[in-house]
Amino acid sequence: MAQSRTLKLALLADIANFSTNMGKAGKESQSLGDQFEAFGKKAALAFAAAGAAICAYAKVAIENAAADEKAQRNLALTIENTTSATAKQIAGVEDYISKVSLQIGVTDDELRPAFGRLVRSTKDVEDAQRLLNLALDISAATGKPLQ
């Protein structure tokens, strides 16, 4: 026959201290929740600010691209109206301006108007390129603006 045995344990605990510590734990978890909430709000503001900055940059980039395209069209029109250049030659001029801009660090915003003035004066694309190269050398040597 099986006998049953009973085990009796007595635990002594400081109920006041236990209650105080449980209260502290509750307050700390609430504080942590508040910190996460504050972080979430700050993160949302940061993402909104970053989004606004990206939109502003995109707007400026689009405006700059439109201005560059307009300058390209104006130069092409100047060349068409003053010389007998073909579309291929006009495209070659744009390629020349891009390469010169990269090689010497003068923006195409400076090169196109200068080239346009030279084409109007000489009525010849090759002479305009030769004179623009000379003007670039003089500008670099003297430190004076290309215009």
Protein Blocks (a to p, Z undefined) as FASTA:
>chain_A
ZZdddddddddddfklmmmmmmmmmmmmmmmmmmmmmmmmmmmmmmmmmmmmmmmmmmmm
mmmmmmmmmmmmmmmmmmmmmmccdfklmmmmmmmmmmmmmmnopafklmmmmmmmmmmm
nopaklmmmmmmmmmmmmmmnopafZZ
